[in-house]
Structure formats: C-alpha cells, structure tokens
Amino acid sequence: MTAPTAAKILIVMFLWAVCFPLITTGIDFAPHLTFATLRALLAGLSLTGLAFALGRPFPKGRRVWTTLTIIGITATSMGFFGMFHAAEFVAPGLATVIASTQPLLAAILAGLFLNEQLSTSGKIGLILGFLGILVISAPQFFGAGQASYAFGLFYIILAALGITLSNVLIKRLAGEVDALMAMGLQMLIGSIPLGLIAISIEDPTSIQWTISFLSDLIALSLFGTALAYWAWFSVLEKTPLSQANAFSFLVPIFGLALGILFYGEVLSWLQIAGVAIVILGVSLVSRKGIIES
C-alpha cells in the first residue's frame, strides 16, 4: 500500500470518528431517524449535485442500479438506522466491540466473493486489531447493565451487517461507476426507507432548528458522510477491501484522541496498550496483508 493511499484511508477513518460526537449532540435537537434521513439526503444531494456539475457519467445498466440500490439499503438505511439507535441502549464499550467485528466479517466475505486471500500476516493483523479493541473497551465493557440490552444488540449488529455487506458491494462496483455519482445516489436511495420509517414513528416537525443543530448536520453530512464515502469509494478502486478495511480498527482510537483534545479525557495504561496492539495489527495488514495473485 502506498503512502498516499494510507493517508487517504486515515482521513476517512478520522472523519468517521468525528461522526459519533456529532450524532450524540445532534440527537438532542431532532428525532433519531429524522436526523439520520436529513444526513443521508444532504450528503446524497451534495455528491450528486457536484457530479452533475462536473459532467460525471450517469450510471447505466440493471446490474449497476441493482447493486447501488442494495448498497443504499445496507450502508445507508441499515447502517444509519442501527447507528443512530444503538447508543440509547448499549454501553459504548460493548457497542465498539461488536461494531469492530465488521472488518473480520468483511475479510471473510471478501475471500468468498472478491477472491481476496489474506496472508498469515494479514490474518494475525486482523486478530490483533480486534484484540486491541477488546483491551481498549474493557473499562466500559463491564459497565452498568442496560434495561433494553437486546434492542441495543440488535441495532449494533444491524449496522455492522449493513456496513459489511455494503463494503463488499462497493468494492465490486468500484471502477465501474463514477465515485461521486455512486455514493451520492446510494445515499439518496437509502434515505427513502429511513424517511418512511421516520414519518411513521416520529414527528419530523419537532426538530429544533438551532445554529448548533445546523452546524452538526452540515458537518456530519458533508464531511463525515459525503467526503468520507467519496474518498472510501476512491480507495477501494485500487486497494483490496480487507487491507483497507483493517484501518476501521483505528476509528475508536481517533475517538479517544478527540476525547483527550476536547474533553480532557485521560487514557489508562490498559487503553494505551490496546492502542499499541491495534496499530501493530493494522500495520501488519496494510504492509503484507494480502496474497498477491
């Protein structure tokens, strides 16, 4: 993996880490799914609008549109639905651990459907990455129980499954469709189920249109979603999914860094050890994680 590619992936992971605090503050001003729908709509419109302005080609073919539709349902509908609801029911440590199974599941599917074979270093790296997340999350993992634990577990698994499936499909589509068009359209498609559910179970008119909420929505949609997904699609055009996806283990680490910088949080020695294990694991996967065909 080249240094520019690794740098682009790191930027994507940082942007995704920023999403969590923005979601946490934003749901104080808007119903969960209404907020999620607005995020998908604004991100989708910004990407497709830019794509049309730049004269990018419109996707053609039944297979391409079928794939885009499934990506929209898995990445946006399922992913956002689970992501925006899980925090209500499950402690952050458990949520982080379960969500971090995504790179492991994606590696299995990539081997089955994308013919990507992990080397021994790659397999060890993924295992180390997950173990590092377990160590980092240990202080929160055994926190107070949740009354609606089963609901939270369902939402996290739903989000992780959606992201896993969509990543495999994005990789298969990469190189065939313009990145701006593909990611913008899948978000618009995925926003439809979210919007329908939001209208049926929430009151979208209850949004508090404050400066704080608008700032959260714009930052989350344009940077944490539109920019991140466009860059991610661009990365997968040239990089094996399993290799790029291992960097997902760094998202909680960027979250810890944000906590230190903006909230004065202090890492325990256990968390520092976990960070070191994750970095070692990601390094193994990024360097020689894939068997060249």
Secondary structure per residue as TSV (DSSP state, phi and psi in degrees):
chain	resnum	aa	ss	phi	psi
A	1	M	-	360.0	132.3
A	2	T	-	-77.9	159.4
A	3	A	H	-61.5	-43.3
A	4	P	H	-60.5	-38.6
A	5	T	H	-65.5	-45.2
A	6	A	H	-60.9	-39.3
A	7	A	H	-64.7	-41.3
A	8	K	H	-64.1	-40.7
A	9	I	H	-64.5	-41.7
A	10	L	H	-60.5	-39.2
A	11	I	H	-62.9	-42.6
A	12	V	H	-60.2	-46.3
A	13	M	H	-65.1	-36.7
A	14	F	H	-64.7	-43.3
A	15	L	H	-62.6	-40.1
A	16	W	H	-68.1	-32.7
A	17	A	H	-66.2	-36.0
A	18	V	H	-66.2	-24.8
A	19	C	H	-58.9	-39.1
A	20	F	H	-61.5	-50.4
A	21	P	H	-65.5	-31.8
A	22	L	H	-67.6	-39.1
A	23	I	H	-65.6	-44.0
A	24	T	H	-59.5	-42.6
A	25	T	H	-77.9	-33.4
A	26	G	H	-70.2	-33.6
A	27	I	T	-70.7	-6.8
A	28	D	T	-74.5	-15.8
A	29	F	T	-114.3	-8.6
A	30	A	S	-151.3	148.9
A	31	P	-	-57.5	148.0
A	32	H	H	-53.5	-57.0
A	33	L	H	-73.4	-28.4
A	34	T	H	-64.2	-43.1
A	35	F	H	-62.5	-44.0
A	36	A	H	-62.9	-40.6
A	37	T	H	-64.6	-43.8
A	38	L	H	-62.2	-39.0
A	39	R	H	-59.9	-48.8
A	40	A	H	-66.0	-42.1
A	41	L	H	-63.4	-49.3
A	42	L	H	-63.7	-42.7
A	43	A	H	-64.9	-45.4
A	44	G	H	-63.8	-43.6
A	45	L	H	-66.2	-37.1
A	46	S	H	-66.7	-41.5
A	47	L	H	-71.1	-46.6
A	48	T	H	-67.9	-37.3
A	49	G	H	-61.0	-43.9
A	50	L	H	-65.9	-39.5
A	51	A	H	-62.1	-44.1
A	52	F	H	-65.8	-40.0
A	53	A	H	-63.2	-33.5
A	54	L	T	-88.8	-0.9
A	55	G	T	73.3	27.9
A	56	R	-	-70.5	146.4
A	57	P	-	-66.7	141.3
A	58	F	-	-81.4	137.9
A	59	P	-	-59.0	143.9
A	60	K	-	-134.1	151.7
A	61	G	S	102.9	141.1
A	62	R	H	-63.3	-41.5
A	63	R	H	-63.8	-42.3
A	64	V	H	-62.9	-45.3
A	65	W	H	-70.0	-33.7
A	66	T	H	-63.6	-43.7
A	67	T	H	-64.2	-43.2
A	68	L	H	-61.3	-39.6
A	69	T	H	-64.9	-44.3
A	70	I	H	-65.8	-39.0
A	71	I	H	-61.5	-43.1
A	72	G	I	-60.7	-41.6
A	73	I	I	-70.5	-40.1
A	74	T	I	-80.0	-51.4
A	75	A	I	-72.0	-46.6
A	76	T	I	-92.4	-55.5
A	77	S	I	-64.4	-58.6
A	78	M	I	-68.9	-45.4
A	79	G	H	-61.7	-50.1
A	80	F	H	-69.2	-39.3
A	81	F	H	-58.1	-50.0
A	82	G	H	-67.7	-41.2
A	83	M	H	-63.2	-43.5
A	84	F	H	-75.6	-20.1
A	85	H	H	-99.1	-29.0
A	86	A	H	-60.1	-37.2
A	87	A	T	-61.8	-21.0
A	88	E	T	-70.5	-27.5
A	89	F	T	-116.6	-24.9
A	90	V	S	-124.1	142.3
A	91	A	-	-60.0	145.9
A	92	P	H	-55.5	-36.5
A	93	G	H	-62.5	-46.6
A	94	L	H	-66.5	-39.9
A	95	A	H	-60.9	-41.5
A	96	T	H	-64.1	-43.3
A	97	V	H	-63.3	-48.5
A	98	I	H	-66.0	-42.6
A	99	A	H	-62.9	-30.0
A	100	S	T	-78.5	0.4
A	101	T	T	-76.3	-12.3
A	102	Q	H	-57.0	-46.9
A	103	P	H	-62.6	-32.6
A	104	L	H	-68.2	-45.7
A	105	L	H	-65.3	-40.8
A	106	A	H	-63.9	-36.9
A	107	A	H	-63.5	-39.1
A	108	I	H	-64.5	-47.2
A	109	L	H	-66.7	-35.7
A	110	A	H	-64.1	-36.3
A	111	G	H	-67.1	-36.1
A	112	L	H	-78.4	-41.0
A	113	F	H	-111.6	-17.5
A	114	L	S	-114.0	-0.4
A	115	N	-	59.7	34.1
A	116	E	-	-95.3	120.4
A	117	Q	-	-110.1	121.9
A	118	L	B	-74.4	139.2
A	119	S	-	-77.3	174.5
A	120	T	H	-59.5	-42.1
A	121	S	H	-61.3	-39.3
A	122	G	H	-64.2	-43.8
A	123	K	H	-64.9	-43.6
A	124	I	H	-63.6	-39.8
A	125	G	H	-62.3	-44.1
A	126	L	H	-64.0	-41.6
A	127	I	H	-63.8	-43.8
A	128	L	H	-62.8	-40.3
A	129	G	H	-59.3	-45.2
A	130	F	H	-67.9	-40.8
A	131	L	H	-62.2	-38.0
A	132	G	H	-61.6	-40.2
A	133	I	H	-64.1	-39.5
A	134	L	H	-59.6	-42.9
A	135	V	H	-66.5	-44.5
A	136	I	H	-61.1	-40.0
A	137	S	H	-85.3	-7.1
A	138	A	H	-52.9	-43.8
A	139	P	H	-60.8	-32.1
A	140	Q	H	-92.9	-23.4
A	141	F	H	-59.0	-36.1
A	142	F	T	-102.1	30.0
A	143	G	S	-72.4	-170.3
A	144	A	-	-61.8	145.3
A	145	G	-	-69.2	160.0
A	146	Q	-	-111.0	137.1
A	147	A	T	-65.8	-34.4
A	148	S	T	-111.9	44.7
A	149	Y	H	-53.7	-43.1
A	150	A	H	-62.4	-38.0
A	151	F	H	-64.1	-45.7
A	152	G	H	-61.3	-42.1
A	153	L	H	-60.9	-42.3
A	154	F	H	-61.2	-45.3
A	155	Y	H	-65.0	-40.7
A	156	I	H	-66.7	-45.2
A	157	I	H	-63.1	-39.3
A	158	L	H	-60.6	-46.6
A	159	A	H	-64.5	-45.7
A	160	A	H	-63.7	-41.0
A	161	L	H	-64.9	-43.4
A	162	G	H	-61.3	-45.0
A	163	I	H	-66.0	-39.9
A	164	T	H	-61.7	-51.4
A	165	L	H	-62.5	-41.8
A	166	S	H	-66.2	-36.1
A	167	N	H	-62.9	-39.9
A	168	V	H	-64.6	-42.2
A	169	L	H	-70.7	-37.8
A	170	I	H	-61.0	-42.1
A	171	K	H	-61.7	-40.5
A	172	R	H	-67.9	-30.8
A	173	L	H	-88.0	-21.8
A	174	A	B	-57.1	133.4
A	175	G	T	95.1	-18.1
A	176	E	T	-97.4	-28.1
A	177	V	B	-129.2	148.1
A	178	D	-	-60.1	136.2
A	179	A	H	-62.2	-43.3
A	180	L	H	-62.1	-47.0
A	181	M	H	-63.4	-47.5
A	182	A	H	-60.5	-50.7
A	183	M	H	-72.6	-34.0
A	184	G	H	-67.1	-44.7
A	185	L	H	-67.5	-40.3
A	186	Q	H	-64.2	-33.7
A	187	M	H	-69.1	-39.8
A	188	L	H	-64.7	-41.5
A	189	I	H	-63.1	-46.3
A	190	G	H	-67.6	-23.0
A	191	S	H	-72.1	-21.4
A	192	I	H	-64.7	-54.3
A	193	P	H	-59.6	-39.6
A	194	L	H	-59.6	-45.5
A	195	G	H	-64.8	-40.6
A	196	L	H	-64.4	-42.2
A	197	I	H	-67.3	-40.5
A	198	A	H	-60.6	-43.9
A	199	I	H	-64.8	-34.4
A	200	S	H	-79.1	-28.2
A	201	I	H	-120.7	-6.6
A	202	E	S	-126.8	173.6
A	203	D	-	-113.2	92.4
A	204	P	G	-58.6	-22.3
A	205	T	G	-75.6	-5.3
A	206	S	G	-84.8	4.1
A	207	I	-	-61.6	136.3
A	208	Q	-	-96.8	103.4
A	209	W	-	-80.5	67.0
A	210	T	-	-88.9	165.5
A	211	I	H	-60.2	-38.4
A	212	S	H	-63.2	-44.7
A	213	F	H	-66.7	-43.5
A	214	L	H	-61.8	-38.2
A	215	S	H	-64.6	-44.7
A	216	D	H	-61.3	-45.9
A	217	L	H	-63.1	-45.2
A	218	I	H	-66.2	-46.4
A	219	A	I	-63.6	-43.6
A	220	L	I	-65.0	-42.3
A	221	S	I	-75.2	-47.5
A	222	L	I	-80.5	-40.0
A	223	F	I	-97.7	-52.9
A	224	G	I	-71.7	-15.5
A	225	T	I	-120.3	-66.1
A	226	A	I	-60.7	-56.2
A	227	L	I	-63.2	-42.9
A	228	A	H	-64.1	-45.4
A	229	Y	H	-71.1	-36.1
A	230	W	H	-61.8	-46.5
A	231	A	H	-64.1	-39.2
A	232	W	H	-63.6	-44.4
A	233	F	H	-61.4	-41.5
A	234	S	H	-62.9	-38.4
A	235	V	H	-64.3	-43.8
A	236	L	H	-71.8	-11.4
A	237	E	T	-66.8	-24.7
A	238	K	T	-127.4	-8.3
A	239	T	S	-120.3	136.3
A	240	P	-	-56.9	139.9
A	241	L	H	-58.0	-48.2
A	242	S	H	-59.6	-37.2
A	243	Q	H	-71.4	-46.0
A	244	A	H	-70.3	-38.4
A	245	N	H	-70.0	-21.2
A	246	A	G	-60.7	-26.2
A	247	F	G	-66.4	-13.9
A	248	S	G	-60.4	-26.1
A	249	F	G	-62.9	-17.5
A	250	L	G	-83.4	-13.6
A	251	V	H	-57.8	-48.0
A	252	P	H	-62.5	-30.5
A	253	I	H	-68.8	-41.5
A	254	F	H	-62.4	-35.5
A	255	G	H	-62.6	-41.3
A	256	L	H	-62.8	-40.7
A	257	A	H	-63.4	-40.0
A	258	L	H	-64.5	-38.1
A	259	G	H	-63.4	-38.4
A	260	I	H	-68.0	-43.1
A	261	L	H	-71.7	-40.8
A	262	F	H	-108.5	-18.4
A	263	Y	H	-123.1	5.7
A	264	G	-	66.3	24.7
A	265	E	-	-72.9	153.9
A	266	V	-	-123.0	132.5
A	267	L	-	-82.0	141.9
A	268	S	-	-81.6	165.6
A	269	W	H	-62.3	-32.3
A	270	L	H	-65.4	-42.0
A	271	Q	H	-68.1	-37.9
A	272	I	H	-62.3	-41.0
A	273	A	H	-62.9	-41.6
A	274	G	H	-62.4	-41.0
A	275	V	H	-60.7	-43.8
A	276	A	H	-62.7	-40.2
A	277	I	H	-65.1	-43.0
A	278	V	H	-61.5	-47.0
A	279	I	H	-61.0	-40.6
A	280	L	H	-62.1	-45.1
A	281	G	H	-62.6	-46.5
A	282	V	H	-63.5	-38.0
A	283	S	H	-62.0	-42.1
A	284	L	H	-63.1	-42.0
A	285	V	H	-70.1	-41.6
A	286	S	H	-69.2	-29.8
A	287	R	H	-83.5	-55.7
A	288	K	H	-140.4	49.0
A	289	G	-	-85.7	-16.7
A	290	I	B	-117.5	137.5
A	291	I	-	-79.3	119.6
A	292	E	-	-70.1	133.2
A	293	S	-	-88.9	360.0
